[in-house]
Amino acid sequence: MEHSRFDALLVLSFGGPEGPAEVRPFLENVVRGRGVPPERLDAVEEHYQHFGGVSPINARNRELIAAVRERTDLPVYFGNRNWHPMVEDTVEEMVRDGVRRAVVFATSAYGGYSACRQYDEDIARARKAVGDAAPRLVKLRHFFDHPLFVRANADAVRAAVATLPARPRPRLVFTAHSVPEAADVAGGPPAEGGRLYSKQVREAARLVAAELGEDDFDVVWQSRSGPPRVPWLAPDIVDHLDELAGRGVGAVVVSPIGFVSDHLEVVWDLDTEAAEKAAELGMGFARAATAGPDPRFADMVVELIAEHVEGAAPRRLGEVPGFGCTADGATCAVDCCAPARRPG
């Protein structure tokens, strides 16, 4: 792939600790300014320590970057919101390397505040930290309905189904990270009616199910972290397993459609808590892989670059709006996904 107007690609992600000593400072970065009580951080820190204080997310992102580098001549940089390599440091490195204009691939398929607008805030913060020499950074679009994302997830479900006995037929359950109801209502340009995040998650689930020839499935949520008095998207995956057991469902395949790679919310909330609940209920359980390690995911990233840089026609399967980039890099419409207060 040859590019003329852009000097580089920045892969922008959430970040995660890579050792026991990094867990607490990482979590403090995540919740800074949100008033999260220390005891809540204690509980989450304990979850990380079950895995040696290491989140898989940085390793998966480095693998993705290596795969993308094989497919494009653009230099590829890596920056995170909450842990090293911090995006501010990465943008400073880009300046030293002479990068003037770069496209940004954020590792979230969806819209909404946490899934989209907050990455725009990360970009703005990093550019401000670097100053006038900062490169122009243009975020690529949402990809929840890109055919390669859909097919990678569908094949991951097929592989998970193959690990279970043929009978009983497993129930297909899609999960994504829950957010406060108020944040979901505020998601998207106001004229579009809000709830952009949950609409796109449900559309991605529908598209994957259609690829599998399924028309009966569930979309549930996971990993809520707010106080009980604040309504979040529901039902929770663990509560849903109880409900399915009450209906006589004997097996489930869980597809983490809301995540592009494994990290704590996948390996703890699904592989540990949900799997243990299913075992307690005597229910067969298989968790589908995330799409990120699939070679088609890196192919998709290169396609998204071509859409923006070369004017290639977007490949989209769904009808739910997909926002996320404009030609001048002003990625959000006025008030798009801006909550009354930060969700948390």
C-alpha positions as CSV (number, residue, x, y, z in Angstrom):
1,M,0.0,0.0,0.0
2,E,1.4,3.4,-0.9
3,H,0.3,6.6,0.9
4,S,1.0,10.2,0.1
5,R,-0.9,12.4,2.5
6,F,-0.3,10.5,5.7
7,D,3.1,9.7,7.3
8,A,2.1,7.0,9.8
9,L,-0.5,4.9,11.6
10,L,-1.1,5.2,15.4
11,V,-2.7,2.2,17.1
12,L,-4.5,3.7,20.1
13,S,-5.7,1.5,22.9
14,F,-6.8,1.3,26.5
15,G,-3.6,-0.1,28.0
16,G,-2.9,-2.7,30.7
17,P,-0.4,-3.7,33.3
18,E,2.4,-6.1,32.5
19,G,3.6,-7.0,36.0
20,P,2.3,-7.1,39.6
21,A,3.8,-3.7,40.5
22,E,2.1,-2.0,37.6
23,V,-1.5,-3.0,38.5
24,R,-2.3,-0.4,41.2
25,P,-0.9,2.7,39.3
26,F,-2.6,1.5,36.1
27,L,-6.0,1.2,37.9
28,E,-5.4,4.7,39.5
29,N,-4.9,6.1,36.0
30,V,-8.1,4.4,34.8
31,V,-10.3,5.9,37.5
32,R,-8.6,9.2,38.1
33,G,-11.2,11.9,38.8
34,R,-14.1,9.5,39.1
35,G,-14.2,9.1,42.9
36,V,-13.9,5.4,42.9
37,P,-13.4,4.1,46.4
38,P,-10.1,2.3,47.3
39,E,-11.9,-0.9,48.2
40,R,-13.2,-1.2,44.6
41,L,-9.7,-0.9,43.3
42,D,-8.6,-3.5,45.9
43,A,-11.1,-6.0,44.4
44,V,-10.1,-5.3,40.8
45,E,-6.4,-5.5,41.7
46,E,-6.9,-8.9,43.2
47,H,-8.4,-10.0,39.8
48,Y,-5.3,-8.9,38.0
49,Q,-3.0,-10.7,40.5
50,H,-4.8,-14.0,39.6
51,F,-2.9,-13.6,36.2
52,G,0.4,-12.5,37.6
53,G,-0.5,-8.8,37.3
54,V,-0.5,-9.1,33.5
55,S,-3.2,-8.0,31.2
56,P,-3.1,-9.7,27.7
57,I,-4.1,-6.5,25.9
58,N,-0.7,-5.0,25.3
59,A,0.7,-8.3,23.9
60,R,-2.3,-8.7,21.6
61,N,-1.9,-5.1,20.4
62,R,1.8,-5.7,19.6
63,E,0.8,-8.8,17.7
64,L,-1.7,-6.7,15.7
65,I,0.9,-4.0,15.0
66,A,3.3,-6.6,13.7
67,A,0.6,-8.0,11.4
68,V,-0.4,-4.6,10.1
69,R,3.3,-3.7,9.4
70,E,3.4,-6.7,7.1
71,R,0.5,-5.3,5.2
72,T,1.4,-1.6,4.8
73,D,4.4,0.6,4.2
74,L,3.2,3.2,6.8
75,P,5.3,3.3,10.0
76,V,3.0,2.0,12.8
77,Y,3.2,3.5,16.3
78,F,1.5,2.2,19.5
79,G,0.1,4.4,22.3
80,N,-2.3,3.8,25.3
81,R,-4.7,5.9,27.3
82,N,-3.9,4.4,30.7
83,W,-0.5,2.6,30.7
84,H,2.8,2.5,28.9
85,P,3.4,3.2,26.1
86,M,1.3,6.3,27.0
87,V,-0.1,8.1,24.0
88,E,1.5,11.4,25.0
89,D,5.0,9.7,24.8
90,T,4.2,8.1,21.5
91,V,3.1,11.3,19.9
92,E,6.3,13.0,21.1
93,E,8.2,10.1,19.5
94,M,6.3,10.7,16.2
95,V,7.3,14.3,16.3
96,R,11.0,13.3,16.7
97,D,10.5,11.0,13.7
98,G,9.2,13.8,11.5
99,V,5.6,12.6,11.4
100,R,3.3,15.4,10.3
101,R,-0.1,13.7,9.7
102,A,-1.2,10.3,10.8
103,V,-4.3,8.1,10.8
104,V,-5.4,6.6,14.2
105,F,-6.9,3.2,14.7
106,A,-8.6,3.0,18.0
107,T,-9.1,-0.5,19.3
108,S,-12.9,-0.2,19.7
109,A,-15.4,-1.1,17.1
110,Y,-18.2,1.1,18.5
111,G,-19.5,4.6,19.2
112,G,-20.4,6.2,22.5
113,Y,-18.4,8.0,25.1
114,S,-16.0,5.4,26.4
115,A,-15.8,3.5,23.1
116,C,-15.2,6.5,20.8
117,R,-15.3,10.0,22.1
118,Q,-12.8,9.3,24.9
119,Y,-10.3,8.3,22.3
120,D,-10.8,11.6,20.6
121,E,-10.1,13.2,24.0
122,D,-6.9,11.1,24.3
123,I,-5.8,12.4,20.9
124,A,-6.5,16.0,21.9
125,R,-4.7,15.6,25.2
126,A,-1.6,14.0,23.6
127,R,-1.4,16.8,20.9
128,K,-1.7,19.5,23.6
129,A,1.0,17.9,25.7
130,V,3.4,17.9,22.7
131,G,2.5,21.4,21.6
132,D,2.5,23.1,18.2
133,A,4.8,20.5,16.6
134,A,2.2,17.7,17.2
135,P,1.1,15.9,14.1
136,R,-2.4,16.0,12.8
137,L,-4.2,12.8,14.0
138,V,-7.3,11.6,12.2
139,K,-9.2,8.7,13.8
140,L,-10.6,6.0,11.5
141,R,-14.3,5.1,11.5
142,H,-16.2,2.6,13.6
143,F,-15.9,-1.0,12.2
144,F,-18.6,-2.9,14.1
145,D,-20.3,-3.9,10.7
146,H,-17.2,-4.4,8.6
147,P,-17.5,-7.8,6.9
148,L,-14.0,-8.9,8.0
149,F,-14.8,-8.1,11.7
150,V,-18.1,-10.0,11.4
151,R,-16.6,-13.0,9.7
152,A,-13.8,-13.3,12.2
153,N,-16.2,-13.3,15.0
154,A,-18.5,-15.8,13.3
155,D,-15.7,-18.2,12.8
156,A,-14.6,-17.8,16.4
157,V,-18.2,-18.8,17.4
158,R,-18.0,-21.8,15.1
159,A,-14.7,-22.9,16.7
160,A,-16.2,-22.5,20.2
161,V,-19.3,-24.5,19.3
162,A,-17.1,-27.3,18.1
163,T,-15.6,-27.7,21.6
164,L,-19.0,-28.6,23.0
165,P,-21.0,-31.8,22.7
166,A,-23.5,-31.8,19.8
167,R,-26.4,-32.0,22.3
168,P,-27.8,-30.0,23.8
169,R,-27.6,-27.3,21.2
170,P,-25.9,-24.3,22.8
171,R,-27.5,-20.9,23.2
172,L,-25.7,-18.1,21.4
173,V,-25.0,-15.2,23.8
174,F,-23.2,-12.0,22.8
175,T,-21.6,-9.8,25.5
176,A,-20.2,-6.3,25.6
177,H,-19.0,-4.0,28.3
178,S,-21.9,-2.4,30.1
179,V,-22.1,1.4,30.5
180,P,-24.4,3.6,32.5
181,E,-27.9,4.0,30.9
182,A,-27.4,7.8,30.9
183,A,-24.2,7.5,29.0
184,D,-25.8,5.2,26.4
185,V,-28.7,7.5,26.0
186,A,-26.3,10.4,25.3
187,G,-24.3,8.3,22.8
188,G,-24.3,9.6,19.2
189,P,-25.2,12.9,17.6
190,P,-28.4,14.2,19.4
191,A,-30.3,14.3,16.1
192,E,-29.8,10.5,15.8
193,G,-31.7,9.7,19.0
194,G,-28.8,8.5,21.2
195,R,-27.9,4.9,22.2
196,L,-25.4,4.6,19.5
197,Y,-23.2,2.2,21.5
198,S,-25.9,-0.3,22.3
199,K,-27.4,-0.1,18.8
200,Q,-24.1,-0.8,17.2
201,V,-23.4,-3.7,19.6
202,R,-26.8,-5.2,18.8
203,E,-26.2,-4.8,15.1
204,A,-22.8,-6.4,15.2
205,A,-24.4,-9.4,17.1
206,R,-27.2,-9.6,14.5
207,L,-24.7,-9.6,11.7
208,V,-22.5,-12.3,13.3
209,A,-25.6,-14.4,14.0
210,A,-26.8,-14.0,10.4
211,E,-23.4,-15.1,9.2
212,L,-23.9,-18.2,11.3
213,G,-27.5,-18.8,10.0
214,E,-28.9,-18.0,13.5
215,D,-31.9,-15.7,14.1
216,D,-32.3,-16.5,17.8
217,F,-29.6,-15.2,20.2
218,D,-29.1,-12.9,23.2
219,V,-27.2,-9.7,23.7
220,V,-26.2,-9.1,27.4
221,W,-23.7,-7.0,29.2
222,Q,-20.7,-7.4,31.6
223,S,-18.1,-5.7,33.7
224,R,-20.2,-3.0,35.3
225,S,-18.3,-1.0,37.9
226,G,-20.7,1.7,39.1
227,P,-22.6,2.1,42.3
228,P,-25.8,0.0,42.5
229,R,-28.0,3.2,42.5
230,V,-26.8,4.1,39.0
231,P,-28.7,2.1,36.3
232,W,-26.3,0.4,33.8
233,L,-27.1,-1.6,30.7
234,A,-28.5,-5.0,31.7
235,P,-28.9,-8.0,32.0
236,D,-25.4,-9.0,33.3
237,I,-24.0,-12.1,31.8
238,V,-23.9,-14.0,35.1
239,D,-27.5,-13.1,35.9
240,H,-28.4,-14.1,32.4
241,L,-26.9,-17.6,32.9
242,D,-29.2,-18.1,35.9
243,E,-32.2,-17.0,33.8
244,L,-31.2,-19.4,31.0
245,A,-30.8,-22.3,33.4
246,G,-34.3,-21.6,34.7
247,R,-35.5,-22.0,31.1
248,G,-33.8,-25.3,30.8
249,V,-30.9,-24.2,28.5
250,G,-28.1,-26.8,28.9
251,A,-25.2,-25.1,27.1
252,V,-24.1,-21.7,26.0
253,V,-21.5,-20.2,23.6
254,V,-20.5,-16.7,24.7
255,S,-19.1,-14.3,22.1
256,P,-17.4,-11.2,23.5
257,I,-18.5,-9.1,20.5
258,G,-17.8,-5.9,22.4
259,F,-14.1,-6.6,22.7
260,V,-11.5,-6.8,20.0
261,S,-8.9,-8.6,22.1
262,D,-8.6,-10.4,25.4
263,H,-8.0,-8.4,28.5
264,L,-9.1,-8.6,32.1
265,E,-12.8,-8.1,31.4
266,V,-12.6,-11.2,29.1
267,V,-10.3,-13.5,31.0
268,W,-11.8,-12.7,34.4
269,D,-15.5,-11.8,33.9
270,L,-16.1,-14.5,31.2
271,D,-13.4,-17.1,31.5
272,T,-13.5,-17.1,35.3
273,E,-16.8,-15.8,36.7
274,A,-19.2,-16.7,34.0
275,A,-17.5,-20.1,33.4
276,E,-17.7,-20.9,37.1
277,K,-21.4,-19.9,37.2
278,A,-22.1,-22.1,34.2
279,A,-20.3,-25.0,36.0
280,E,-22.3,-24.4,39.1
281,L,-25.5,-24.6,37.0
282,G,-24.4,-27.8,35.3
283,M,-24.4,-25.8,32.0
284,G,-22.0,-26.4,29.1
285,F,-19.9,-23.3,28.5
286,A,-17.6,-22.2,25.7
287,R,-16.2,-18.7,25.1
288,A,-15.5,-17.7,21.6
289,A,-12.2,-16.0,20.8
290,T,-12.0,-12.3,20.2
291,A,-11.5,-11.1,16.6
292,G,-8.2,-9.3,17.1
293,P,-5.8,-12.2,16.6
294,D,-7.6,-13.3,13.4
295,P,-5.5,-12.4,10.4
296,R,-8.6,-10.8,8.8
297,F,-8.6,-8.2,11.6
298,A,-5.2,-6.8,10.4
299,D,-6.6,-6.9,6.8
300,M,-9.5,-4.8,8.0
301,V,-7.3,-2.2,9.6
302,V,-5.5,-1.8,6.2
303,E,-8.8,-1.5,4.5
304,L,-9.9,1.2,6.9
305,I,-6.7,3.1,6.1
306,A,-7.4,2.8,2.4
307,E,-11.0,4.1,2.9
308,H,-9.7,7.3,4.5
309,V,-6.4,7.8,2.6
310,E,-7.3,6.6,-0.8
311,G,-11.0,7.1,-0.9
312,A,-11.8,3.4,-1.2
313,A,-15.5,2.6,-0.9
314,P,-16.4,1.6,2.7
315,R,-17.4,-2.0,3.1
316,R,-20.3,-2.1,5.6
317,L,-22.9,-4.8,6.1
318,G,-25.3,-3.1,8.5
319,E,-27.7,-0.2,8.5
320,V,-27.0,1.3,11.9
321,P,-25.1,4.6,11.5
322,G,-21.4,4.4,11.9
323,F,-19.6,7.6,12.8
324,G,-16.0,8.1,13.8
325,C,-14.0,10.2,11.4
326,T,-14.1,13.3,9.1
327,A,-11.6,14.5,6.6
328,D,-10.2,17.2,8.7
329,G,-9.9,15.1,11.8
330,A,-12.7,16.7,13.8
331,T,-14.0,13.3,14.7
332,C,-17.1,14.3,16.8
333,A,-20.1,16.3,15.9
334,V,-21.0,19.0,18.4
335,D,-22.2,17.3,21.6
336,C,-21.8,13.9,20.1
337,C,-21.6,11.3,22.9
338,A,-20.8,14.0,25.5
339,P,-22.4,12.8,28.8
340,A,-23.6,15.2,31.4
341,R,-20.9,13.7,33.6
342,R,-18.1,11.2,33.0
343,P,-19.5,7.7,33.2
344,G,-18.1,5.7,36.0
